Amino acid sequence: MTLEDNKAIVLSWFDAFNDRNLGAADRIFAPEYTLHEPGLPPDFPKGPEGLKAFAGGLLRAFPDWHATIEDVVAEGDRVVVRFTEAGTQQGQFEHIQPSGKKVRIGGVSIFRMSGGKIAEEWEFADTLGLLQQIGAIPAGEEGEG
């Protein structure tokens, strides 16, 4: 696979997610796919099913969630995506009741490709900012720190 092929595969996932086509994960992600996300339990399911559970939970809490790609860089078997995501919390997010608040966060994902599929992902998103925006954690006062 070329670097452009790898980028196209990763971008096809973002398109499928934005279209609410979580079933596309079955063709895009390897059976051994592992998501490395701060806060996920060590026994979180692997493969497309684990990813669909993760993405489905996010979409239940934020039905209008949308990811916008800001940058894509590929080297070797890695694709790095910088993204902005936004949505309105209309459902329960983990243990946090719906707030009705709109949120906007940024993040970066590093994807490892294998055999034309995504085999591993490290995602770093602004979860603290999300929790502050929905009112689950107080935002800091200006001048603190």
ABEGO torsion letter per residue (X at the ends): XBAAAAAAAAAAAAAAAAAGBAAAAAAABBAABBBBBBGBBAABBBEAAAAAAAAAAAAAABAABBBBBABBBBBEABBBBBBBBBBBBABBBEABBBAGBBBBBBBBBBBBBBGGBBABBBBBBBAAAAAAAAGABBBBBBGBX
